[in-house]
Amino acid sequence: MTISKENKEFINSLIEYYVSESESYKQIAENFLPEVESIPDTAFGIITGCVYSGFLQAYQNQQQNPSLEDIDEFNQIIKNKAPLIKKSITETTGSK
């Protein structure tokens, strides 16, 4: 485990925020129809991309670069939170 406690807390707060706003990201994904086949999967990708961007920005603000181990740990955090993220997307108004 190499991500600092503060950065982990920040990542978790980002996940909580994007989960609470999942309906908005689902609506964004709907704008990509018919190019995308799955609204929930596209919304999931948008949310995880936003969280990843925030993760990278946190390191940049600290004038650091994440190591491969940091990125692996970030990916594990997202993998562990994936069911929560997916649930927030599919329970908002039902999946398409």
DRENLOTI-184190 format. One line per field, with one value per residue: residue number from 1; residue in three letters; chain; x, y, z of N, C-alpha, C, O, CB in turn. Coordinates in nm, 4 decimals, m for minus. Glycine has a CB too. Example, Ala and Ser with C-alpha at 12.3 -4.5 7.8 and 13.67 -1.06 7.14 Angstrom:
# DRENLOTI-184190
num = 1_2 $
residuo = ALA_SER $
cadena = A_A $
n_east = 1.3190_1.2850 $
n_north = m0.5690_m0.2250 $
n_up = 0.7800_0.7080 $
ca_east = 1.2300_1.3670 $
ca_north = m0.4500_m0.1060 $
ca_up = 0.7800_0.7140 $
c_east = 1.3200_1.2900 $
c_north = m0.3300_0.0030 $
c_up = 0.7800_0.7870 $
o_east = 1.4236_1.3409 $
o_north = m0.3319_0.1138 $
o_up = 0.8465_0.8039 $
cb_east = 1.1308_1.4084 $
cb_north = m0.4473_m0.0598 $
cb_up = 0.9046_0.5725 $
END
This chain:
# DRENLOTI-184190
num = 1_2_3_4_5_6_7_8_9_10_11_12_13_14_15_16_17_18_19_20_21_22_23_24_25_26_27_28_29_30_31_32_33_34_35_36_37_38_39_40_41_42_43_44_45_46_47_48_49_50_51_52_53_54_55_56_57_58_59_60_61_62_63_64_65_66_67_68_69_70_71_72_73_74_75_76_77_78_79_80_81_82_83_84_85_86_87_88_89_90_91_92_93_94_95_96 $
residuo = MET_THR_ILE_SER_LYS_GLU_ASN_LYS_GLU_PHE_ILE_ASN_SER_LEU_ILE_GLU_TYR_TYR_VAL_SER_GLU_SER_GLU_SER_TYR_LYS_GLN_ILE_ALA_GLU_ASN_PHE_LEU_PRO_GLU_VAL_GLU_SER_ILE_PRO_ASP_THR_ALA_PHE_GLY_ILE_ILE_THR_GLY_CYS_VAL_TYR_SER_GLY_PHE_LEU_GLN_ALA_TYR_GLN_ASN_GLN_GLN_GLN_ASN_PRO_SER_LEU_GLU_ASP_ILE_ASP_GLU_PHE_ASN_GLN_ILE_ILE_LYS_ASN_LYS_ALA_PRO_LEU_ILE_LYS_LYS_SER_ILE_THR_GLU_THR_THR_GLY_SER_LYS $
cadena = A_A_A_A_A_A_A_A_A_A_A_A_A_A_A_A_A_A_A_A_A_A_A_A_A_A_A_A_A_A_A_A_A_A_A_A_A_A_A_A_A_A_A_A_A_A_A_A_A_A_A_A_A_A_A_A_A_A_A_A_A_A_A_A_A_A_A_A_A_A_A_A_A_A_A_A_A_A_A_A_A_A_A_A_A_A_A_A_A_A_A_A_A_A_A_A $
n_east = 0.0842_0.0786_m0.0359_m0.0962_m0.2640_m0.4187_m0.4556_m0.5982_m0.8313_m0.9188_m0.9643_m1.1714_m1.3637_m1.4092_m1.5214_m1.7561_m1.8818_m1.9194_m2.0803_m2.3062_m2.3911_m2.4578_m2.6782_m2.6607_m2.4324_m2.5175_m2.7064_m2.5353_m2.4039_m2.6162_m2.6318_m2.4563_m2.5749_m2.6544_m2.4046_m2.2852_m2.3378_m2.4184_m2.5608_m2.5302_m2.2668_m2.1161_m2.1609_m2.0396_m1.7753_m1.7275_m1.7532_m1.5487_m1.3327_m1.3350_m1.2792_m1.0243_m0.8883_m0.9031_m0.7479_m0.4947_m0.4625_m0.4442_m0.1930_m0.0361_m0.0802_0.0617_0.3083_0.4110_0.4532_0.2428_0.3378_0.3851_0.2913_0.1183_m0.0771_m0.1682_m0.2776_m0.4753_m0.6378_m0.7267_m0.8784_m1.0847_m1.1875_m1.2853_m1.4849_m1.6485_m1.8982_m2.0649_m2.0606_m2.1735_m2.4248_m2.5315_m2.5705_m2.7462_m2.9665_m3.0784_m3.2694_m3.3304_m3.1733_m3.0709 $
n_north = m0.1178_0.2013_0.4478_0.7540_0.8139_1.0469_1.0890_0.8572_0.9032_1.1252_1.0131_0.8351_1.0215_1.1470_0.9339_0.8946_1.1411_1.1310_0.9039_0.9990_1.1746_1.0239_1.0027_1.2284_1.1675_0.9466_1.0626_1.2134_1.0039_0.9026_1.0854_0.9918_0.7974_0.6661_0.5585_0.4336_0.1239_0.0547_0.2284_0.2252_0.1122_0.3000_0.5304_0.4389_0.4259_0.6988_0.8050_0.6643_0.7530_1.0258_1.0122_0.8988_1.1053_1.3012_1.1736_1.1748_1.4523_1.5201_1.4163_1.5717_1.8253_1.7933_1.7943_1.5516_1.2289_0.9563_0.6287_0.3065_0.1216_0.2822_0.3375_0.0787_0.0258_0.2244_0.1276_m0.1063_m0.0005_0.1192_m0.1118_m0.2435_m0.0660_m0.0735_m0.2260_m0.0591_0.1793_0.0915_0.0100_0.2553_0.3740_0.2038_0.2021_0.4534_0.5460_0.3126_0.0809_0.1132 $
n_up = 0.0000_m0.1069_m0.1531_0.0024_0.3178_0.3157_0.0401_m0.0225_0.1222_m0.0177_m0.2733_m0.2068_m0.1292_m0.3723_m0.5156_m0.3663_m0.4193_m0.7044_m0.7213_m0.5929_m0.7828_m0.9995_m1.1742_m1.3366_m1.4852_m1.6163_m1.7832_m1.9435_m2.0730_m2.2208_m2.4234_m2.6084_m2.7565_m3.0770_m3.0645_m2.8452_m2.6789_m2.4248_m2.1765_m1.8873_m1.8668_m2.0056_m1.8494_m1.6153_m1.7042_m1.7544_m1.4944_m1.3523_m1.4974_m1.4359_m1.1611_m1.1742_m1.3049_m1.1050_m0.9111_m1.0389_m1.0556_m0.7857_m0.7210_m0.8923_m0.7823_m0.5533_m0.6490_m0.7425_m0.8973_m0.9636_m0.8697_m1.0287_m0.8503_m0.6999_m0.8904_m0.9415_m0.6898_m0.6830_m0.8911_m0.7672_m0.5596_m0.7079_m0.8273_m0.6007_m0.5286_m0.7451_m0.7552_m0.5968_m0.7455_m0.9899_m0.8956_m0.8145_m1.0589_m1.1977_m1.0341_m1.0352_m1.2375_m1.3511_m1.5723_m1.9175 $
ca_east = 0.0000_0.1669_m0.1103_m0.1062_m0.3960_m0.4907_m0.4969_m0.7045_m0.9536_m0.9613_m1.0210_m1.3013_m1.4599_m1.4456_m1.6135_m1.8846_m1.9427_m1.9660_m2.1919_m2.4240_m2.4297_m2.4559_m2.7847_m2.6074_m2.3376_m2.5993_m2.7624_m2.4261_m2.3838_m2.7284_m2.6035_m2.3708_m2.6529_m2.6457_m2.2643_m2.2550_m2.4400_m2.4601_m2.5616_m2.4645_m2.1223_m2.0573_m2.1625_m1.9356_m1.6476_m1.7143_m1.7300_m1.4148_m1.2375_m1.3311_m1.2086_m0.8827_m0.8368_m0.8849_m0.6328_m0.3740_m0.4528_m0.3964_m0.0474_0.0233_m0.0852_0.1669_0.4309_0.4561_0.3983_0.2073_0.4185_0.3074_0.2231_0.0074_m0.1810_m0.2261_m0.3616_m0.5927_m0.7237_m0.7900_m0.9824_m1.1978_m1.2457_m1.3617_m1.6007_m1.7252_m2.0396_m2.1350_m2.0751_m2.2714_m2.5561_m2.5817_m2.6101_m2.8630_m3.0837_m3.1297_m3.3978_m3.3326_m3.0749_m3.1218 $
ca_north = 0.0000_0.3161_0.5736_0.8129_0.8137_1.1650_1.0666_0.7553_0.9708_1.2098_0.9236_0.7878_1.1328_1.1628_0.8250_0.9275_1.2518_1.0877_0.8126_1.0802_1.2456_0.9264_1.0301_1.3264_1.1016_0.8596_1.1502_1.2422_0.8823_0.8911_1.1721_0.9208_0.7006_0.5203_0.5154_0.3421_0.0212_0.0388_0.3526_0.2058_0.0926_0.4278_0.6154_0.3854_0.4710_0.8431_0.8261_0.6178_0.8439_1.1487_0.9819_0.8823_1.2393_1.3630_1.1047_1.2294_1.5927_1.5261_1.3969_1.6887_1.9335_1.7646_1.7904_1.4126_1.1418_0.8273_0.5140_0.1948_0.0636_0.3722_0.3168_m0.0531_0.0387_0.3003_0.0350_m0.1971_0.0776_0.1290_m0.2460_m0.2703_0.0243_m0.0898_m0.2606_0.0597_0.2719_0.0336_0.0137_0.3928_0.4037_0.1246_0.2248_0.5900_0.5410_0.1873_0.0788_0.1027 $
ca_up = 0.0000_m0.1188_m0.1583_0.1366_0.3799_0.2687_m0.0984_m0.0212_0.1663_m0.1291_m0.3755_m0.1585_m0.1337_m0.5135_m0.5504_m0.3031_m0.4936_m0.8356_m0.6982_m0.5613_m0.9044_m1.1095_m1.2714_m1.4319_m1.5744_m1.7009_m1.8865_m2.0379_m2.1533_m2.3145_m2.5376_m2.7028_m2.8339_m3.0738_m3.0744_m2.7352_m2.6653_m2.2862_m2.0990_m1.7569_m1.8809_m2.0461_m1.7303_m1.5275_m1.7591_m1.7318_m1.3508_m1.3135_m1.5621_m1.3560_m1.0365_m1.2107_m1.3313_m0.9742_m0.8513_m1.1011_m1.0188_m0.6472_m0.7249_m0.9563_m0.6847_m0.4556_m0.7295_m0.7446_m0.9997_m0.9035_m0.9110_m1.0807_m0.7344_m0.6678_m0.9921_m0.9130_m0.5707_m0.7259_m0.9655_m0.6713_m0.4909_m0.8020_m0.8415_m0.4788_m0.5256_m0.8692_m0.7326_m0.5475_m0.8584_m1.0829_m0.8317_m0.8181_m1.1972_m1.2392_m0.9474_m1.0433_m1.3086_m1.4238_m1.6797_m2.0544 $
c_east = 0.0890_0.0932_m0.1248_m0.2505_m0.4803_m0.5402_m0.6047_m0.8368_m1.0089_m1.0258_m1.1591_m1.4056_m1.5022_m1.5468_m1.7514_m1.9563_m2.0005_m2.0792_m2.3183_m2.4765_m2.4427_m2.5644_m2.7369_m2.5145_m2.4078_m2.6617_m2.6566_m2.4055_m2.4944_m2.7077_m2.5193_m2.4438_m2.6595_m2.5013_m2.2233_m2.3693_m2.4952_m2.4469_m2.4945_m2.3123_m2.0524_m2.0528_m2.0556_m1.7979_m1.6236_m1.6807_m1.5895_m1.3066_m1.2237_m1.2554_m1.0588_m0.8180_m0.8113_m0.7665_m0.5025_m0.3534_m0.4007_m0.2451_0.0215_0.0260_0.0219_0.3050_0.4956_0.3975_0.3608_0.2978_0.3268_0.2292_0.1030_m0.1087_m0.2477_m0.3198_m0.4885_m0.6907_m0.7950_m0.9005_m1.1067_m1.2662_m1.3318_m1.4889_m1.6909_m1.8707_m2.1222_m2.1606_m2.1826_m2.4133_m2.6148_m2.6312_m2.7392_m2.9861_m3.1435_m3.2646_m3.4121_m3.2350_m3.1421_m3.0428 $
c_north = 0.1246_0.4493_0.6256_0.8081_0.9298_1.1456_0.9596_0.8184_1.0592_1.1258_0.8760_0.8991_1.1610_1.0568_0.8540_1.0388_1.2028_0.9864_0.8931_1.1554_1.1530_0.9502_1.1294_1.2600_1.0008_0.9415_1.1886_1.1235_0.8659_0.9785_1.1040_0.8106_0.7461_0.4684_0.4214_0.2439_0.0107_0.1712_0.3308_0.1881_0.2221_0.5241_0.5697_0.4316_0.6193_0.8699_0.7829_0.7031_0.9742_1.1264_0.9669_1.0174_1.3137_1.3044_1.1614_1.3758_1.6088_1.5096_1.5184_1.8067_1.9179_1.7587_1.6531_1.3434_1.0104_0.7172_0.4071_0.1286_0.1496_0.3495_0.1820_m0.0468_0.1181_0.2079_m0.0620_m0.1260_0.0872_m0.0063_m0.2789_m0.1857_0.0078_m0.1306_m0.1416_0.1586_0.2202_0.0396_0.1544_0.4309_0.3306_0.1494_0.3636_0.5942_0.4112_0.1940_0.0648_0.0002 $
c_up = 0.0000_m0.1265_m0.0160_0.1867_0.3280_0.1250_m0.1076_0.0201_0.0551_m0.2387_m0.3322_m0.1584_m0.2777_m0.5559_m0.4924_m0.3795_m0.6261_m0.8249_m0.6711_m0.6833_m1.0252_m1.2147_m1.3773_m1.5332_m1.6650_m1.8149_m1.9892_m2.1295_m2.2569_m2.4380_m2.6439_m2.7783_m2.9783_m3.0777_m2.9631_m2.7207_m2.5240_m2.2113_m1.9625_m1.7680_m1.9210_m1.9275_m1.6315_m1.5749_m1.7374_m1.5849_m1.3119_m1.3782_m1.4856_m1.2252_m1.0643_m1.2369_m1.2002_m0.8995_m0.9071_m1.0628_m0.8762_m0.6421_m0.7863_m0.8596_m0.5775_m0.5217_m0.7249_m0.8661_m0.9334_m0.9577_m0.9692_m0.9669_m0.6919_m0.7643_m0.9724_m0.7928_m0.6023_m0.7990_m0.8729_m0.5942_m0.5803_m0.8173_m0.7198_m0.4717_m0.6481_m0.8447_m0.6836_m0.6610_m0.9542_m1.0251_m0.8380_m0.9570_m1.2326_m1.1546_m0.9615_m1.1138_m1.3862_m1.5397_m1.8146_m2.1297 $
o_east = 0.1642_0.1549_m0.1611_m0.3453_m0.5990_m0.6534_m0.6940_m0.9411_m1.1302_m1.1307_m1.2531_m1.5231_m1.6178_m1.6452_m1.8523_m2.0771_m2.1167_m2.1664_m2.4256_m2.5929_m2.4389_m2.5436_m2.7697_m2.5176_m2.3626_m2.6687_m2.6855_m2.3911_m2.4689_m2.7605_m2.5110_m2.3821_m2.6703_m2.4787_m2.1356_m2.4847_m2.6069_m2.3365_m2.4090_m2.2376_m1.9418_m1.9523_m1.9882_m1.7141_m1.5122_m1.5905_m1.5184_m1.2002_m1.1135_m1.1768_m0.9760_m0.7046_m0.7095_m0.6930_m0.4106_m0.2404_m0.3227_m0.1768_0.1254_0.1245_0.0671_0.4044_0.6165_0.3044_0.4390_0.3296_0.2045_0.1154_m0.0010_m0.2246_m0.3697_m0.4276_m0.5967_m0.8108_m0.9107_m1.0049_m1.2191_m1.3891_m1.4398_m1.5893_m1.7980_m1.9600_m2.2371_m2.2696_m2.2716_m2.5092_m2.7340_m2.7235_m2.8305_m3.0979_m3.2497_m3.3633_m3.4955_m3.2157_m3.2532_m3.0697 $
o_north = 0.1492_0.5541_0.5511_0.7994_0.9133_1.1816_0.9696_0.7910_1.0673_1.1630_0.8766_0.8738_1.1952_1.0868_0.8395_1.0316_1.2294_0.9832_0.8591_1.1954_1.1984_0.9204_1.1150_1.2921_0.9736_0.8952_1.1953_1.1400_0.8203_0.9485_1.1521_0.7378_0.8671_0.3483_0.3374_0.2775_m0.0372_0.2193_0.4108_0.2433_0.2501_0.5921_0.6528_0.4717_0.6608_0.9481_0.8578_0.7232_1.0272_1.2113_1.0160_1.0409_1.3814_1.3767_1.1926_1.4189_1.6998_1.5802_1.5626_1.8805_2.0159_1.7229_1.6392_1.3931_0.9574_0.7137_0.4172_0.0853_0.0966_0.3432_0.1706_m0.1063_0.0838_0.2098_m0.0967_m0.1851_0.0661_m0.0142_m0.3360_m0.2292_0.0682_m0.0744_m0.1252_0.2149_0.2949_0.0701_0.1711_0.5112_0.3892_0.1212_0.3900_0.6406_0.4005_0.3001_0.0130_m0.0242 $
o_up = 0.0943_m0.1079_0.0749_0.1086_0.2996_0.0925_m0.1917_m0.0392_0.0356_m0.2915_m0.4118_m0.1846_m0.3028_m0.6234_m0.5615_m0.4017_m0.6571_m0.9118_m0.7209_m0.6866_m1.1396_m1.3324_m1.4951_m1.6520_m1.7762_m1.9287_m2.1087_m2.2507_m2.3684_m2.5450_m2.7569_m2.8560_m2.9983_m3.0925_m2.9830_m2.7474_m2.5047_m2.1863_m1.9245_m1.6872_m1.8749_m1.9070_m1.5705_m1.4941_m1.7056_m1.5547_m1.2449_m1.3197_m1.4718_m1.1833_m0.9876_m1.1952_m1.1860_m0.8323_m0.8314_m1.0401_m0.8482_m0.5678_m0.7374_m0.8553_m0.5184_m0.4586_m0.7062_m0.9293_m0.8544_m1.0765_m0.9594_m0.9853_m0.6528_m0.7232_m0.9848_m0.7937_m0.5546_m0.7723_m0.8965_m0.5665_m0.5346_m0.8198_m0.7343_m0.4152_m0.6546_m0.9082_m0.7246_m0.6714_m0.9949_m1.0961_m0.8638_m0.9706_m1.2907_m1.1976_m0.9051_m1.0567_m1.4761_m1.5990_m1.8263_m2.2474 $
cb_east = m0.0960_0.2528_m0.2506_m0.0547_m0.3835_m0.4007_m0.3768_m0.6683_m0.9267_m0.8420_m0.9275_m1.2874_m1.3990_m1.3204_m1.5603_m1.8633_m1.8394_m1.8510_m2.1617_m2.3909_m2.3290_m2.4711_m2.9103_m2.5326_m2.2282_m2.7102_m2.8221_m2.2945_m2.3783_m2.8593_m2.5340_m2.2534_m2.7956_m2.7232_m2.1735_m2.2313_m2.3846_m2.3772_m2.7069_m2.5242_m2.0932_m2.1373_m2.3020_m1.9420_m1.6411_m1.8448_m1.8339_m1.3955_m1.2805_m1.4739_m1.2653_m0.8686_m0.9352_m1.0102_m0.6405_m0.3817_m0.5886_m0.4646_m0.0116_m0.0544_m0.2224_0.1375_0.5302_0.4157_0.4994_0.0590_0.5007_0.3997_0.3216_0.0535_m0.1216_m0.1150_m0.2834_m0.5509_m0.6418_m0.6855_m0.9297_m1.1500_m1.1343_m1.2752_m1.5536_m1.6583_m2.0497_m2.0539_m1.9395_m2.2341_m2.5465_m2.4729_m2.4978_m2.8298_m3.0459_m3.0300_m3.4114_m3.4740_m2.9755_m3.1164 $
cb_north = m0.0004_0.3003_0.5547_0.9588_0.8213_1.2894_1.0270_0.6387_1.0549_1.2885_0.8018_0.7301_1.2603_1.1547_0.6885_0.9695_1.3634_1.0283_0.7165_1.1789_1.3541_0.7876_1.0847_1.4380_1.0322_0.7896_1.2765_1.2759_0.7582_0.9293_1.2967_0.8623_0.6836_0.4627_0.6351_0.4189_m0.1112_m0.0707_0.4041_0.0845_m0.0165_0.4901_0.6133_0.2309_0.4401_0.9175_0.7492_0.4704_0.8727_1.1982_0.8526_0.7920_1.3185_1.3473_0.9519_1.2155_1.6607_1.4178_1.2696_1.7259_1.9392_1.6324_1.8962_1.3384_1.1198_0.7932_0.4572_0.0919_0.0483_0.5197_0.3266_m0.1563_0.1067_0.4188_m0.0423_m0.2539_0.2208_0.1804_m0.3529_m0.2439_0.1687_m0.1932_m0.3739_0.1274_0.2899_m0.1122_m0.0336_0.4898_0.3642_m0.0213_0.2026_0.6802_0.6605_0.1554_m0.0344_0.2376 $
cb_up = 0.1222_m0.2391_m0.2263_0.1359_0.5326_0.2774_m0.1838_0.0749_0.2926_m0.1858_m0.4006_m0.0183_m0.0701_m0.6026_m0.4985_m0.1562_m0.5188_m0.9149_m0.5801_m0.4507_m0.9344_m1.0537_m1.2001_m1.3575_m1.4936_m1.6166_m1.8230_m1.9630_m2.0625_m2.2452_m2.4914_m2.6304_m2.7754_m3.1900_m3.0736_m2.6025_m2.7073_m2.2170_m2.0804_m1.6874_m1.9843_m2.1627_m1.6635_m1.5229_m1.9060_m1.7721_m1.2672_m1.3524_m1.7051_m1.3266_m0.9709_m1.3349_m1.4195_m0.8914_m0.8775_m1.2537_m1.0334_m0.5613_m0.8049_m1.0840_m0.6201_m0.3838_m0.6811_m0.6145_m1.1168_m0.9309_m0.7914_m1.1507_m0.6169_m0.6730_m1.1341_m0.8878_m0.4567_m0.8174_m1.0679_m0.5739_m0.4544_m0.9403_m0.8591_m0.3558_m0.5162_m0.9572_m0.6315_m0.4356_m0.9331_m1.1156_m0.6856_m0.7735_m1.2957_m1.2349_m0.8038_m1.1159_m1.4038_m1.4737_m1.6589_m2.1267 $
END
